[in-house]
Amino acid sequence: MDITAGMVKELRESTGAGMMDCKKALVETDGDMQKAVDLLREKGLGKAAKKADRLATEGLTGIIVEDQKATLVEINSETDFVAKNDKFINLVDSTVKHIHENNIKTNDELNSSTINGTKFEDYLKSEIATIGENLVVRRFATVEGEVVNGYIHSNGRVAVAIAAKTGGADKEKVSELLRNLAMHAAAMKPSVISYEELDLDFVEKELIALKGELEKENEELTRLGKPLNHIPKFASRLQLTDDVIAQAKKDIEDELKSEGKPEKIWANIIPGKLARFEADNTVLDQRLTLLGQFYVMDDKKTVEQVIKEKSKELGGNIEITSYVRFEVGEGLEKKQEDFAAEVAAQMA
């Protein structure tokens, strides 16, 4: 298969790898873009192909939080200029309120519903004609629970809602915690609540890429004479079975024995070393899961640890039950242009 300049450009933009590395990867994989991405990552030469890194769509998110329910919406526009327009902002506010108050669940329900005496589909067409750009209600969601709170970033491009069970804890205090966790999620972009939501095949594939990434970094750290990254055996708690933990504990005991540490003090040392083992071998959880991330307001603790401490403090058992995060344009790709058109556009 012929490897075109456009294919090399696309792979380079999505992975950040060098041009020649991208070309070699495409040749080795016979032009299969996804296999080329995987190959580069296994070699530590490219990051994950995140379409969110190539956002082209503008717009705003909207959120309403009332008692035990929160609704989020993302509405896209063609330009950032229109996204700052008061008419567009009013459209977002009106739409999220309409969805929230009418318990709308699907796009079909939304389009056939009535807003201000008009069918929503016609209302949106009217707003498109007035504003002068194509506008799309891309997605919306409603979160319900015993306690619900949320956060929308000041630029309107990121909105988060989180629900929880209190387990007997003070609802007002739990709500305050959820607000802080929503702010954390807005900044740190977790994909899911817990490692239990990750797929084992996905985790094992990501582990290969993670090792490649860290080994490549170690080459540079070696050149600079700096401490090297630890290369993990695992990537997620999903892989840390009882047998794995038992073996890790035995390895620690063998290490302490070889160091001549008195057995009577092992009990004071082993928990800390096991915690270090878990931290070193759950990097994927720290990147993708809300509970596994280190908390932005106290980066010595994970969100899970913070919730446990707050549960103890408030005399309850707080459990996160729902989590939704919208970021404008997330997962959407730019329009593809060939090199000639791109050069012509720049020269115009």
Stockholm file with secondary structure:
# STOCKHOLM 1.0

chainA/1-348         MDITAGMVKELRESTGAGMMDCKKALVETDGDMQKAVDLLREKGLGKAAKKADRLATEGLTGIIVEDQKATLVEINSETDFVAKNDKFINLVDSTVKHIHENNIKTNDELNSSTINGTKFEDYLKSEIATIGENLVVRRFATVEGEVVNGYIHSNGRVAVAIAAKTGGADKEKVSELLRNLAMHAAAMKPSVISYEELDLDFVEKELIALKGELEKENEELTRLGKPLNHIPKFASRLQLTDDVIAQAKKDIEDELKSEGKPEKIWANIIPGKLARFEADNTVLDQRLTLLGQFYVMDDKKTVEQVIKEKSKELGGNIEITSYVRFEVGEGLEKKQEDFAAEVAAQMA
#=GR chainA/1-348 SS CCCCHHHHHHHHHHHCCCHHHHHHHHHHTTTCHHHHHHHHHHTTCCCCCCGGGGCCCEEEEEEEEETTEEEEEEEEESCHHHHTCHHHHHHHHHHHHHHHHTTCCSHHHHHHSEETTEEHHHHHHHHHHHHTSCCEEEEEEEEESSEEEEEECTTSSEEEEEEEECTTSCHHHHHHHHHHHHHHHHHHCCSBSCGGGSCHHHHHHHHHHHHHHHHHHHHHHHHHTCCCCCCCSCSSGGGCCHHHHHHHHHHHHHHHHHTTCCGGGHHHHHHHHHHHHHHHTCHHHHHHBTTTSEETTEEEEEHHHHHHHHHHHHTSCCEEEEEEEEETTTTCCCCCCCHHHHHHHHHC
#=GC SS_cons         CCCCHHHHHHHHHHHCCCHHHHHHHHHHTTTCHHHHHHHHHHTTCCCCCCGGGGCCCEEEEEEEEETTEEEEEEEEESCHHHHTCHHHHHHHHHHHHHHHHTTCCSHHHHHHSEETTEEHHHHHHHHHHHHTSCCEEEEEEEEESSEEEEEECTTSSEEEEEEEECTTSCHHHHHHHHHHHHHHHHHHCCSBSCGGGSCHHHHHHHHHHHHHHHHHHHHHHHHHTCCCCCCCSCSSGGGCCHHHHHHHHHHHHHHHHHTTCCGGGHHHHHHHHHHHHHHHTCHHHHHHBTTTSEETTEEEEEHHHHHHHHHHHHTSCCEEEEEEEEETTTTCCCCCCCHHHHHHHHHC
//
